[in-house]
Amino acid sequence: WYAAEVELHHDPAVESDGPIAGAFLAGVATAENEALRRAVPDYEFASCAVGVLGDNVTMRAVQSGTLPDGRSVASPVEVVFTVVGDEVTRMVARLDLEAMESLREAYQIGGFEIPAG
C-alpha cells in the first residue's frame, strides 16, 4: 500500500527523512514489528484513533509493553499518512523521543536490523 516512493518525515526530524522506496519502508516496518514482538511479548499498539481529512489519514496510538528486565514502556505515536489513489505517498511521524528510547532498546534486544535495500 506504499507508493513506489514515499516522502518520509519525523517530528522532530531524523537523519532518514526524505524520499524512500516504498518497498524498503514496508520492509523496515515489518522488521521493527517482528523485533518488538520478540523482545516484548506483551507488546500492544493500543488506544488507537484514526481520523481522515482530505487526503490525510491521521493515526494516534500508544505502543506499550514490558521489557525483558521488567521495565514497562509506553510511547505515544502519531502518524499522518497522505494517500493518493490507493497508495501512501507521504508519512509524517510525530514521536516522543524520550519515550522512544526504551522502544529502541527493545528493537536491539529483538534483533532489529535495517533490511538491505
C-alpha positions in Angstrom: 0.0 0.0 0.0 3.0 2.3 -0.1 3.8 4.1 -3.3 7.0 3.3 -5.2 8.5 6.3 -3.4 7.3 7.8 -0.1 8.2 11.2 1.3 9.1 10.2 4.9 9.4 12.8 7.7 9.6 12.7 11.5 8.9 15.4 14.1 11.5 16.0 15.4 13.5 15.4 12.2 15.8 12.4 11.9 18.6 11.5 9.5 16.5 9.2 7.4 13.9 11.8 6.5 13.3 12.4 2.8 12.2 10.2 -0.2 12.4 6.5 0.5 11.5 3.5 -1.6 8.0 2.2 -0.5 9.1 -1.4 -0.6 12.1 -0.6 1.6 9.8 1.3 4.1 7.5 -1.7 4.2 10.5 -4.0 5.0 11.7 -1.7 7.8 8.2 -1.5 9.3 7.9 -5.3 9.2 11.4 -5.9 10.7 10.7 -3.3 13.5 7.4 -5.0 14.4 8.9 -8.5 14.4 11.8 -7.3 16.7 9.4 -5.7 19.1 7.2 -8.8 19.3 10.3 -11.0 20.0 11.6 -8.6 22.7 8.3 -7.5 24.2 5.8 -10.5 24.1 3.1 -8.3 25.6 3.6 -5.5 23.1 0.4 -3.6 22.4 -0.5 -0.9 19.9 -3.4 0.4 21.9 -5.7 3.4 22.3 -5.7 3.7 18.5 -7.7 6.6 17.0 -8.0 7.3 13.3 -9.1 10.5 11.6 -9.5 11.4 7.9 -9.2 15.0 6.5 -9.0 15.2 2.7 -6.0 13.0 1.5 -4.6 12.7 5.1 -5.3 9.9 7.4 -4.1 10.5 11.0 -3.4 7.6 13.3 -2.7 8.1 17.0 -1.9 5.3 19.4 0.3 4.2 22.3 2.9 1.5 21.9 3.4 -0.3 25.2 4.7 -3.5 26.9 7.2 -4.9 29.3 10.9 -5.2 28.5 12.8 -8.4 29.4 14.2 -6.7 32.6 10.7 -6.0 33.8 10.5 -2.3 33.0 7.3 -1.1 31.5 7.5 1.0 28.4 4.8 3.3 26.8 5.4 5.5 23.8 2.7 7.7 22.2 2.9 7.9 18.4 1.0 10.0 15.8 1.4 9.3 12.1 -0.1 11.3 9.3 -0.4 9.3 6.0 -1.1 11.2 2.8 -3.0 8.9 0.5 -3.2 9.4 -3.3 -5.4 6.9 -5.0 -4.8 3.8 -3.0 -1.2 4.4 -2.1 0.6 6.2 0.8 2.8 8.9 -0.8 3.9 10.7 2.4 4.3 9.9 6.1 4.9 12.3 8.9 5.6 10.6 12.3 5.4 12.6 15.4 7.4 10.9 18.2 8.1 11.4 21.8 11.9 10.8 21.6 12.4 10.2 25.3 9.7 7.5 25.4 11.1 6.0 22.2 14.4 5.3 23.8 13.0 2.3 25.6 11.5 1.0 22.4 14.8 1.4 20.6 16.3 -0.8 23.3 13.6 -3.3 22.6 14.4 -3.2 18.9 18.0 -4.1 19.7 17.0 -6.9 22.1 14.7 -8.3 19.4 17.5 -8.3 16.9 16.2 -5.5 14.6 18.3 -4.9 11.6 17.5 -2.4 8.8 16.7 -4.6 5.7 19.0 -4.3 2.8 17.8 -2.1 0.1 
